[in-house]
Amino acid sequence: MARTRTGSFPIGFRRGWSDWQRSLPGLIEFARKNDFEAIDVGPMGEEELKTIPAAGLKIGSVDLTQWTDLFSPDAGKRRAAVEANAQLVKMAVKLGVKAFFCVIIPEDAKKPRQENFDLAVDSFSRLTTALAGTGAKIVLEGWPGNGANLACTPADYRAVLKAVGGDVLGVNFDPSHLIRMGIDPVRFVAEFAPKVYHVHGKDTEILEDELYEHGNYQPATFAKGHGFGGQHWRYTLPGHGCARWTKMFSILKDAGYKGYVSIELEDENFNGSEEGEKRGLIASRDYLASV
């Protein structure tokens, strides 16, 4: 199975949304034939989830369910979402899953951020208490999205991890989002390495000429933006952007990281066709195995 040169971390990929990836048996066959060790998936039932380890692969991560309900002002919605996710996690842990993926996108993004932050802390505190002793880890991805995410900058990650406490809640380290926001991913991983429980293999290219032409504040009047990106940046395969992968993997290795590096394919040069996406996943695998 494919592993990174630095750290010997097993390489997998996150299941996408295109037609060929909707067939889980076909996706499993592709992963096996191309030496991927794990697949990250969305929330699914036990019988379907079992087909992945039954085929000799690992489940890299499973998405939590009812994300926005976890951060709803409605206490009943939050309570039901905590219960549903506790059941999902406890089921999946029995199949060897350790990482459970989430993004803190509040139900009502117009509410003050501090209020939505408090709702997230309430839900995660109850969910992590329910999961204590299971070995499960909840990993928060720092996708900025529309600006509502409550854990994508160092300051906000630091705050939510401190407020919830314990060792269940942690970080999905995805350098692409940090680069997009102008945050040094090497410095970030050096600070948060003990709390990194899952890694996404995705990069970001900063387009200097377009940054000069259009800046980083408002949309361009005439120029067209990039797929999986903006005017002056775009998500890419690992190695096609700015991330210093060997340095970041060295930091994770020294911190004792034992999880997966999961390719999240979002690159306008590869997405959009089955052939292109398969080529992008294989190229990403080869690059990550070389650094």
Order of alpha helices (4+ residues) and beta strands (2+ residues): beta-alpha-alpha-beta-alpha-beta-alpha-alpha-beta-alpha-beta-alpha-beta-alpha-alpha-beta-beta-alpha-beta-alpha-beta-alpha
